[in-house]
């Protein structure tokens, strides 16, 4: 056990923390790291489309008060899906759901453990832990932090018809996301995601010798570089 802890500590010490610039109207729980790790003008997390989560409920008069009763939510963060519940203004994740009447049961179809509970006639089913997003929603919407419109009837009440399936940059502090991803871990996830997006958008580098690379830029190696005759 001691060797495992030493190896983990050594790995953490070797981590290179990448700088990132944040543009936002609302501060989030990990923003303070910008003052520690620094800013990179080329690696920008532009959260100007972001919002305070409670504003959703203030926008829809028929939903007022829902945030302080029982509400299901689903997020997509850097390729991971996170589910949880808000009850009486408090956020519950995974094993915490046992405190509000959920049971951990094996799902009939997937045969995987899931948290289940009936609330006001609706069945809520939540995965045992965060899982990989097979739909690549973050990439599809070009945004590393999304609040999703779930397909189940009981979660559809979060949105009105005609609204997008995903809302960009909800303030994660409203979801107590530090309970799932500490600030440093989330910072690394976000900088990795942004770096990969930049890499994916870069033009491919020709592979081969100098002649192949010159030709890839539209030059003729026989005529393009001949000296001009006087």
Backbone as CSV, one residue per row, in Angstrom:
resi,resn,N_x,N_y,N_z,CA_x,CA_y,CA_z,C_x,C_y,C_z
1,UNK,0.825,-1.201,0.000,0.000,0.000,0.000,0.863,1.256,0.000
2,UNK,1.932,1.240,0.801,2.821,2.400,0.874,3.472,2.661,-0.471
3,UNK,3.865,1.571,-1.168,4.485,1.725,-2.484,3.491,2.313,-3.484
4,UNK,2.213,1.894,-3.379,1.193,2.417,-4.281,0.996,3.910,-4.062
5,UNK,0.978,4.330,-2.803,0.807,5.742,-2.506,1.990,6.556,-3.007
6,UNK,3.206,6.001,-2.846,4.400,6.691,-3.317,4.394,6.821,-4.842
7,UNK,3.959,5.751,-5.510,3.895,5.787,-6.972,2.874,6.816,-7.435
8,UNK,1.712,6.880,-6.748,0.680,7.850,-7.103,1.179,9.274,-6.890
9,UNK,1.877,9.489,-5.763,2.413,10.822,-5.470,3.450,11.230,-6.510
10,UNK,4.313,10.279,-6.887,5.342,10.565,-7.887,4.714,10.921,-9.226
11,UNK,3.640,10.205,-9.591,2.959,10.474,-10.850,2.333,11.869,-10.840
12,UNK,1.714,12.225,-9.697,1.089,13.541,-9.591,2.132,14.645,-9.671
13,UNK,3.304,14.396,-9.088,4.358,15.411,-9.117,4.911,15.618,-10.521
14,UNK,4.795,14.562,-11.365,5.318,14.637,-12.729,4.323,15.276,-13.698
15,UNK,3.073,15.465,-13.249,2.056,16.034,-14.116,2.426,17.460,-14.528
16,UNK,2.262,17.727,-15.778,2.475,19.073,-16.278,1.126,19.773,-16.376
17,UNK,0.930,20.804,-15.578,-0.325,21.536,-15.592,-0.277,22.576,-16.699
18,UNK,-1.229,22.505,-17.593,-1.270,23.399,-18.745,-2.021,24.670,-18.373
19,UNK,-1.520,25.802,-18.843,-2.193,27.076,-18.601,-3.455,27.171,-19.456
20,UNK,-4.418,27.951,-18.974,-5.673,28.109,-19.708,-6.293,29.461,-19.351
21,UNK,-6.806,30.134,-20.355,-7.491,31.409,-20.129,-8.994,31.162,-20.096
22,UNK,-9.678,31.732,-19.095,-11.121,31.571,-18.939,-11.807,32.907,-19.201
23,UNK,-12.800,32.879,-20.079,-13.635,34.050,-20.330,-15.053,33.694,-19.899
24,UNK,-15.609,34.427,-18.941,-16.913,34.050,-18.410,-17.558,35.207,-17.667
25,UNK,-18.883,35.193,-17.637,-19.641,36.170,-16.861,-19.850,35.702,-15.422
26,UNK,-19.710,34.401,-15.202,-19.949,33.830,-13.877,-18.714,33.037,-13.434
27,UNK,-18.310,33.210,-12.222,-17.182,32.446,-11.686,-17.637,31.047,-11.314
28,UNK,-16.745,30.075,-11.561,-17.027,28.699,-11.181,-15.989,28.244,-10.161
29,UNK,-16.191,27.058,-9.597,-15.395,26.650,-8.441,-13.930,26.384,-8.767
30,UNK,-13.590,26.137,-10.030,-12.207,25.837,-10.411,-11.481,27.036,-11.000
31,UNK,-12.165,28.177,-11.125,-11.580,29.345,-11.786,-10.348,29.892,-11.062
32,UNK,-10.272,29.687,-9.738,-9.138,30.238,-8.978,-7.804,29.668,-9.447
33,UNK,-7.842,28.487,-10.096,-6.604,27.860,-10.559,-5.949,28.649,-11.685
34,UNK,-6.730,29.508,-12.341,-6.167,30.351,-13.383,-5.102,31.276,-12.794
35,UNK,-5.312,31.718,-11.560,-4.338,32.567,-10.893,-3.123,31.815,-10.406
36,UNK,-3.224,30.479,-10.332,-2.105,29.648,-9.870,-1.302,29.117,-11.054
37,UNK,-2.007,28.572,-12.049,-1.328,27.944,-13.184,-1.014,28.928,-14.298
38,UNK,-1.736,30.044,-14.356,-1.477,31.036,-15.388,-2.439,30.942,-16.556
39,UNK,-2.331,31.909,-17.484,-3.195,31.990,-18.658,-2.413,31.691,-19.931
40,UNK,-3.087,31.007,-20.839,-2.535,30.778,-22.169,-3.526,31.363,-23.170
41,UNK,-3.172,32.444,-23.867,-4.113,33.071,-24.807,-4.504,32.169,-25.970
42,UNK,-3.756,31.088,-26.186,-4.076,30.167,-27.267,-5.002,29.041,-26.810
43,UNK,-5.101,28.844,-25.500,-5.965,27.791,-24.955,-7.038,28.485,-24.118
44,UNK,-8.193,28.702,-24.739,-9.221,29.553,-24.132,-10.490,28.748,-23.865
45,UNK,-10.985,28.827,-22.640,-12.285,28.272,-22.272,-13.270,29.442,-22.270
46,UNK,-14.008,29.564,-23.353,-14.930,30.689,-23.530,-16.311,30.283,-23.024
47,UNK,-16.642,30.718,-21.810,-17.909,30.336,-21.186,-18.943,31.461,-21.256
48,UNK,-18.840,32.350,-22.213,-19.763,33.481,-22.261,-21.199,33.059,-22.551
49,UNK,-21.392,31.857,-23.064,-22.743,31.325,-23.248,-23.279,30.687,-21.971
50,UNK,-22.472,30.678,-20.927,-22.837,29.983,-19.705,-23.962,30.652,-18.934
51,UNK,-24.458,29.934,-17.926,-25.594,30.431,-17.162,-25.570,29.867,-15.740
52,UNK,-26.259,30.557,-14.873,-26.490,30.069,-13.513,-27.670,29.107,-13.593
53,UNK,-27.521,27.913,-13.038,-28.502,26.853,-13.246,-29.891,27.249,-12.763
54,UNK,-29.985,27.950,-11.664,-31.299,28.321,-11.129,-32.064,29.215,-12.086
55,UNK,-31.353,29.891,-13.013,-32.016,30.776,-13.966,-32.974,30.011,-14.867
56,UNK,-32.711,28.713,-15.093,-33.603,27.898,-15.921,-34.994,27.879,-15.304
57,UNK,-35.044,27.725,-13.996,-36.314,27.609,-13.318,-37.000,28.964,-13.177
58,UNK,-36.214,30.023,-13.077,-36.792,31.356,-13.021,-37.362,31.754,-14.379
59,UNK,-36.768,31.203,-15.458,-37.215,31.515,-16.812,-38.587,30.908,-17.085
60,UNK,-38.843,29.720,-16.537,-40.099,29.020,-16.782,-40.959,29.105,-15.523
61,UNK,-42.013,29.866,-15.575,-42.826,30.087,-14.378,-43.451,28.799,-13.856
62,UNK,-43.694,27.837,-14.753,-44.305,26.596,-14.299,-43.317,25.711,-13.554
63,UNK,-42.031,26.103,-13.538,-41.023,25.299,-12.860,-40.543,25.938,-11.563
64,UNK,-41.065,27.097,-11.200,-40.570,27.771,-10.001,-40.714,26.864,-8.785
65,UNK,-39.641,26.784,-8.051,-39.643,25.950,-6.854,-39.143,24.547,-7.086
66,UNK,-39.087,24.104,-8.364,-38.664,22.732,-8.638,-37.245,22.467,-8.158
67,UNK,-36.376,23.478,-8.284,-34.989,23.307,-7.867,-34.910,22.953,-6.394
68,UNK,-35.890,23.384,-5.622,-35.853,23.137,-4.184,-36.713,21.945,-3.774
69,UNK,-37.171,21.190,-4.755,-37.909,19.975,-4.427,-37.127,18.774,-4.953
70,UNK,-37.545,18.165,-6.039,-36.799,17.026,-6.568,-36.623,17.183,-8.069
71,UNK,-35.398,17.233,-8.518,-35.115,17.420,-9.933,-33.930,16.544,-10.342
72,UNK,-34.106,15.840,-11.447,-33.043,15.018,-12.027,-32.226,15.869,-12.994
73,UNK,-30.925,15.609,-13.079,-30.113,16.315,-14.069,-29.064,15.379,-14.652
74,UNK,-28.627,15.742,-15.841,-27.607,14.961,-16.541,-26.649,15.932,-17.219
75,UNK,-25.353,15.700,-17.052,-24.326,16.558,-17.623,-23.370,15.739,-18.477
76,UNK,-22.807,16.394,-19.481,-21.723,15.804,-20.265,-20.500,16.693,-20.089
77,UNK,-19.432,16.128,-19.520,-18.224,16.896,-19.250,-17.030,16.154,-19.829
78,UNK,-16.441,16.724,-20.851,-15.216,16.164,-21.464,-15.353,14.675,-21.759
79,UNK,-16.499,14.288,-22.321,-16.692,12.901,-22.726,-17.243,11.984,-21.659
80,UNK,-17.554,12.513,-20.479,-18.130,11.718,-19.401,-19.567,12.181,-19.124
81,UNK,-20.454,11.229,-18.830,-21.836,11.532,-18.457,-21.974,11.421,-16.940
82,UNK,-22.508,12.470,-16.323,-22.701,12.507,-14.879,-24.178,12.750,-14.600
83,UNK,-24.768,11.931,-13.745,-26.177,12.060,-13.383,-26.309,12.333,-11.893
84,UNK,-27.373,13.008,-11.517,-27.606,13.274,-10.108,-29.005,13.794,-9.862
85,UNK,-29.292,14.106,-8.609,-30.596,14.632,-8.208,-30.402,15.858,-7.331
86,UNK,-31.343,16.782,-7.451,-31.421,17.901,-6.510,-32.699,17.717,-5.711
87,UNK,-32.589,17.715,-4.395,-33.765,17.591,-3.524,-33.661,18.619,-2.409
88,UNK,-34.678,19.463,-2.296,-34.711,20.509,-1.271,-33.448,21.370,-1.312
89,UNK,-32.976,21.648,-2.533,-31.818,22.515,-2.689,-30.481,21.850,-2.463
90,UNK,-30.448,20.548,-2.202,-29.200,19.829,-1.963,-28.953,18.853,-3.109
91,UNK,-27.691,18.757,-3.541,-27.315,17.895,-4.667,-26.866,16.528,-4.152
92,UNK,-27.366,15.470,-4.797,-27.020,14.099,-4.419,-26.441,13.358,-5.619
93,UNK,-25.325,12.670,-5.384,-24.683,11.851,-6.414,-24.545,10.407,-5.934
94,UNK,-24.905,9.477,-6.811,-24.585,8.065,-6.673,-24.884,7.513,-5.274
95,UNK,-23.896,7.091,-4.493,-24.218,6.463,-3.203,-24.983,7.392,-2.276
96,UNK,-24.874,8.701,-2.488,-25.646,9.651,-1.681,-27.147,9.518,-1.944
97,UNK,-27.513,8.958,-3.100,-28.919,8.794,-3.447,-29.638,7.856,-2.487
98,UNK,-28.889,7.004,-1.821,-29.491,6.098,-0.833,-30.140,6.884,0.300
99,UNK,-29.661,8.106,0.535,-30.190,8.945,1.606,-31.584,9.483,1.289
100,UNK,-31.971,9.475,0.003,-33.274,10.031,-0.373,-34.168,8.969,-1.016
101,UNK,-33.994,7.728,-0.577,-34.928,6.674,-0.947,-34.575,5.843,-2.155
102,UNK,-33.427,6.073,-2.788,-33.027,5.244,-3.924,-32.482,3.911,-3.435
103,UNK,-32.597,2.904,-4.279,-32.017,1.595,-4.014,-31.083,1.226,-5.161
104,UNK,-29.995,0.553,-4.829,-29.061,0.083,-5.856,-29.490,-1.313,-6.269
105,UNK,-29.951,-1.427,-7.517,-30.478,-2.695,-8.022,-29.856,-3.022,-9.372
106,UNK,-29.896,-4.283,-9.736,-29.388,-4.686,-11.042,-30.432,-4.375,-12.096
107,UNK,-30.015,-3.651,-13.119,-30.920,-3.285,-14.193,-31.303,-4.514,-15.008
108,UNK,-32.582,-4.628,-15.328,-33.088,-5.823,-16.017,-32.450,-5.971,-17.400
109,UNK,-32.283,-4.852,-18.121,-31.800,-4.919,-19.498,-30.271,-4.981,-19.582
110,UNK,-29.610,-4.098,-18.872,-28.145,-4.059,-18.963,-27.451,-4.997,-17.989
111,UNK,-28.188,-5.449,-16.966,-27.628,-6.300,-15.917,-26.528,-5.586,-15.125
112,UNK,-26.518,-4.252,-15.193,-25.560,-3.465,-14.419,-26.262,-2.802,-13.241
113,UNK,-25.573,-2.613,-12.110,-26.203,-1.963,-10.966,-26.592,-0.522,-11.288
114,UNK,-27.800,-0.129,-10.905,-28.268,1.243,-11.088,-29.106,1.656,-9.883
115,UNK,-29.111,2.958,-9.639,-29.931,3.490,-8.555,-31.329,3.759,-9.101
116,UNK,-32.349,3.306,-8.371,-33.728,3.418,-8.843,-34.626,3.912,-7.717
117,UNK,-35.621,4.723,-8.124,-36.598,5.205,-7.151,-37.806,5.758,-7.893
118,UNK,-39.003,5.566,-7.316,-40.218,6.168,-7.841,-40.509,7.454,-7.063
119,UNK,-40.645,8.566,-7.800,-40.937,9.856,-7.177,-42.088,10.490,-7.937
120,UNK,-43.165,10.754,-7.225,-44.357,11.381,-7.826,-44.825,10.638,-9.073
121,UNK,-44.770,9.308,-8.996,-45.266,8.490,-10.102,-44.281,8.251,-11.224
122,UNK,-43.098,8.864,-11.168,-42.086,8.678,-12.208,-40.945,7.809,-11.690
123,UNK,-40.439,6.916,-12.556,-39.309,6.072,-12.200,-38.020,6.760,-12.615
124,UNK,-37.133,6.977,-11.653,-35.823,7.567,-11.912,-34.780,6.452,-11.860
125,UNK,-33.989,6.349,-12.916,-32.919,5.359,-12.982,-31.608,6.075,-13.257
126,UNK,-30.632,5.884,-12.379,-29.356,6.586,-12.477,-28.218,5.568,-12.418
127,UNK,-27.248,5.738,-13.287,-26.108,4.823,-13.339,-25.335,4.843,-12.023
128,UNK,-24.578,3.780,-11.792,-23.850,3.621,-10.534,-22.727,4.641,-10.396
129,UNK,-22.197,5.111,-11.512,-21.072,6.045,-11.499,-21.014,6.754,-12.853
130,UNK,-20.193,7.795,-13.000,-20.048,8.446,-14.316,-19.614,7.428,-15.367
131,UNK,-20.049,7.646,-16.610,-19.707,6.703,-17.666,-19.356,7.438,-18.949
132,UNK,-18.693,6.715,-19.844,-18.232,7.287,-21.102,-19.406,7.644,-22.006
133,UNK,-19.351,8.813,-22.601,-20.391,9.262,-23.518,-20.129,8.675,-24.895
134,UNK,-20.926,7.713,-25.289,-20.735,7.052,-26.580,-21.250,7.903,-27.742
135,UNK,-22.030,8.957,-27.455,-22.558,9.817,-28.513,-21.618,10.982,-28.835
136,UNK,-20.544,11.132,-28.066,-19.579,12.226,-28.283,-20.263,13.588,-28.344
137,UNK,-21.124,13.845,-27.369,-21.911,15.080,-27.371,-21.044,16.325,-27.228
138,UNK,-20.011,16.242,-26.411,-19.137,17.408,-26.251,-18.483,17.789,-27.567
139,UNK,-18.028,16.788,-28.294,-17.414,17.042,-29.600,-18.457,17.532,-30.596
140,UNK,-19.640,16.929,-30.591,-20.699,17.297,-31.533,-21.125,18.750,-31.353
141,UNK,-21.208,19.193,-30.103,-21.640,20.563,-29.817,-20.464,21.511,-29.594
142,UNK,-19.256,20.990,-29.764,-18.036,21.798,-29.626,-18.021,22.539,-28.295
143,UNK,-18.293,21.803,-27.232,-18.355,22.401,-25.897,-18.039,21.324,-24.859
144,UNK,-17.082,21.555,-23.958,-16.692,20.517,-22.992,-17.630,20.362,-21.806
145,UNK,-18.568,21.317,-21.615,-19.487,21.247,-20.469,-20.907,21.478,-20.978
146,UNK,-21.752,20.462,-20.845,-23.121,20.535,-21.345,-24.108,20.067,-20.288
147,UNK,-25.258,20.705,-20.247,-26.402,20.222,-19.477,-27.368,19.635,-20.492
148,UNK,-27.729,18.367,-20.309,-28.467,17.643,-21.334,-29.964,17.638,-21.074
149,UNK,-30.702,17.587,-22.161,-32.132,17.343,-22.082,-32.335,15.841,-22.187
150,UNK,-32.690,15.229,-21.101,-32.862,13.774,-21.104,-34.151,13.408,-21.828
151,UNK,-34.229,12.189,-22.309,-35.359,11.758,-23.120,-36.530,11.254,-22.279
152,UNK,-36.277,10.920,-21.018,-37.341,10.395,-20.182,-38.392,11.472,-19.912
153,UNK,-39.613,11.051,-19.721,-40.723,11.983,-19.522,-40.504,12.874,-18.310
154,UNK,-40.006,12.313,-17.217,-39.903,13.091,-15.991,-38.808,14.144,-16.068
155,UNK,-37.837,13.966,-16.958,-36.781,14.976,-17.057,-37.086,15.996,-18.143
156,UNK,-38.034,15.688,-19.026,-38.367,16.616,-20.085,-38.933,17.932,-19.564
157,UNK,-39.364,17.967,-18.330,-39.972,19.185,-17.791,-38.954,20.316,-17.640
158,UNK,-37.672,20.012,-17.741,-36.653,21.054,-17.616,-36.686,22.019,-18.794
159,UNK,-37.266,21.611,-19.898,-37.196,22.412,-21.118,-38.566,22.509,-21.769
160,UNK,-38.757,23.536,-22.540,-39.962,23.660,-23.336,-39.668,23.222,-24.763
161,UNK,-40.724,22.882,-25.497,-40.546,22.429,-26.879,-39.823,23.486,-27.694
162,UNK,-38.928,23.041,-28.557,-38.205,23.957,-29.414,-36.871,24.400,-28.853
163,UNK,-36.586,24.075,-27.598,-35.302,24.447,-27.021,-34.255,23.401,-27.401
164,UNK,-32.975,23.755,-27.355,-31.922,22.806,-27.747,-31.841,21.622,-26.800
165,UNK,-31.322,20.509,-27.327,-31.162,19.313,-26.506,-30.061,19.486,-25.469
166,UNK,-29.152,20.428,-25.708,-28.045,20.673,-24.788,-27.908,22.169,-24.521
167,UNK,-27.627,22.514,-23.297,-27.330,23.893,-22.937,-25.858,23.967,-22.550
168,UNK,-25.173,24.968,-23.079,-23.729,25.058,-22.904,-23.351,25.786,-21.611
169,UNK,-22.349,25.262,-20.972,-21.668,25.870,-19.829,-22.572,26.229,-18.649
170,UNK,-23.314,25.253,-18.123,-23.952,25.514,-16.835,-22.880,25.713,-15.772
171,UNK,-23.147,26.528,-14.776,-22.154,26.738,-13.717,-22.073,25.476,-12.859
172,UNK,-20.924,24.820,-12.886,-20.778,23.520,-12.223,-20.812,23.626,-10.716
173,UNK,-20.498,24.794,-10.172,-20.605,24.972,-8.727,-22.031,24.758,-8.257
174,UNK,-23.026,25.058,-9.103,-24.428,24.859,-8.740,-24.748,23.375,-8.576
175,UNK,-23.949,22.526,-9.218,-24.141,21.080,-9.112,-23.198,20.437,-8.086
176,UNK,-22.463,21.262,-7.349,-21.483,20.733,-6.383,-20.556,19.724,-7.066
177,UNK,-20.104,20.075,-8.268,-19.317,19.140,-9.068,-17.977,18.805,-8.435
178,UNK,-17.528,19.608,-7.481,-16.273,19.289,-6.801,-16.358,17.967,-6.052
179,UNK,-17.571,17.483,-5.790,-17.720,16.176,-5.144,-17.362,15.043,-6.100
180,UNK,-17.469,15.292,-7.396,-17.131,14.290,-8.409,-15.737,14.527,-8.963
181,UNK,-15.457,15.762,-9.351,-14.153,16.123,-9.900,-13.580,17.292,-9.106
182,UNK,-12.555,17.075,-8.302,-11.887,18.191,-7.634,-11.383,19.204,-8.662
183,UNK,-11.148,20.430,-8.218,-10.813,21.519,-9.125,-9.630,21.177,-10.035
184,UNK,-8.565,20.613,-9.468,-7.378,20.306,-10.262,-7.675,19.259,-11.319
185,UNK,-8.422,18.226,-10.963,-8.751,17.171,-11.917,-9.604,17.722,-13.059
186,UNK,-10.563,18.577,-12.727,-11.412,19.160,-13.758,-10.602,20.083,-14.661
187,UNK,-9.670,20.832,-14.075,-8.813,21.721,-14.871,-8.034,20.909,-15.906
188,UNK,-7.466,19.787,-15.479,-6.697,18.930,-16.386,-7.602,18.360,-17.481
189,UNK,-8.819,17.941,-17.110,-9.765,17.420,-18.099,-10.090,18.475,-19.158
190,UNK,-10.322,19.700,-18.713,-10.695,20.768,-19.634,-9.532,21.168,-20.546
191,UNK,-8.334,21.293,-19.983,-7.182,21.665,-20.814,-6.848,20.549,-21.806
192,UNK,-7.003,19.300,-21.394,-6.784,18.183,-22.321,-7.800,18.233,-23.465
193,UNK,-9.054,18.484,-23.124,-10.115,18.522,-24.138,-9.863,19.649,-25.133
194,UNK,-9.521,20.825,-24.633,-9.258,21.963,-25.505,-8.026,21.723,-26.371
195,UNK,-6.995,21.122,-25.794,-5.776,20.841,-26.549,-6.054,19.860,-27.677
196,UNK,-6.855,18.845,-27.403,-7.192,17.865,-28.433,-8.015,18.496,-29.546
197,UNK,-8.885,19.443,-29.189,-9.679,20.125,-30.219,-8.777,20.940,-31.138
198,UNK,-7.802,21.635,-30.549,-6.864,22.419,-31.354,-6.077,21.508,-32.282
199,UNK,-5.599,20.389,-31.744,-4.831,19.434,-32.547,-5.660,18.881,-33.695
200,UNK,-6.944,18.579,-33.401,-7.821,18.018,-34.432,-8.072,19.009,-35.559
201,UNK,-8.021,20.306,-35.265,-8.298,21.323,-36.280,-7.057,21.769,-37.044
202,UNK,-5.892,21.302,-36.614,-4.665,21.680,-37.307,-4.563,20.934,-38.635
203,UNK,-4.018,21.562,-39.680,-3.838,20.862,-40.960,-2.836,19.726,-40.795
204,UNK,-3.038,18.621,-41.519,-2.119,17.482,-41.391,-0.724,17.836,-41.869
205,UNK,0.264,17.300,-41.197,1.659,17.521,-41.579,2.076,16.430,-42.568
206,UNK,2.526,16.807,-43.760,2.926,15.793,-44.749,4.048,14.909,-44.205
207,UNK,3.917,13.631,-44.483,4.925,12.671,-44.038,5.820,12.329,-45.223
208,UNK,7.116,12.374,-45.010,8.039,12.026,-46.081,9.240,12.943,-46.094
209,UNK,10.028,12.856,-47.171,11.231,13.672,-47.260,10.881,15.095,-47.697
210,UNK,11.902,15.927,-47.871,11.683,17.336,-48.201,10.942,17.511,-49.522
211,UNK,11.222,16.656,-50.515,10.568,16.786,-51.813,9.061,16.571,-51.704
212,UNK,8.676,15.601,-50.886,7.246,15.328,-50.696,6.575,16.499,-50.000
213,UNK,7.236,17.057,-49.008,6.655,18.184,-48.266,6.545,19.424,-49.154
214,UNK,7.553,19.652,-50.000,7.507,20.804,-50.910,6.365,20.640,-51.901
215,UNK,6.219,19.437,-52.433,5.155,19.174,-53.408,3.779,19.321,-52.770
216,UNK,3.642,18.986,-51.468,2.346,19.070,-50.793,1.868,20.502,-50.677
217,UNK,2.781,21.468,-50.798,2.414,22.887,-50.729,2.218,23.490,-52.125
218,UNK,2.217,22.650,-53.163,1.916,23.126,-54.508,3.108,23.564,-55.328
219,UNK,4.320,23.298,-54.840,5.516,23.695,-55.585,6.021,22.535,-56.445
220,UNK,6.695,22.898,-57.510,7.355,21.915,-58.368,8.843,21.959,-58.029
221,UNK,9.358,20.860,-57.526,10.748,20.847,-57.071,11.740,21.078,-58.217
222,UNK,11.298,20.851,-59.477,12.198,21.016,-60.612,12.244,22.454,-61.122
223,UNK,11.119,23.177,-60.985,11.046,24.505,-61.587,10.834,25.641,-60.597
224,UNK,10.232,25.363,-59.442,9.840,26.436,-58.546,11.030,27.145,-57.907
225,UNK,12.137,26.451,-57.751,13.238,27.024,-57.013,14.495,27.254,-57.882
226,UNK,14.306,27.298,-59.198,15.439,27.604,-60.075,15.795,29.086,-59.980
227,UNK,17.056,29.410,-59.986,17.425,30.837,-59.954,17.014,31.515,-61.237
228,UNK,16.602,32.783,-61.121,16.212,33.542,-62.305,17.434,33.856,-63.151
229,UNK,17.291,33.646,-64.429,18.383,33.902,-65.361,18.433,35.401,-65.680
230,UNK,19.629,35.982,-65.651,19.798,37.392,-65.991,19.935,37.564,-67.488
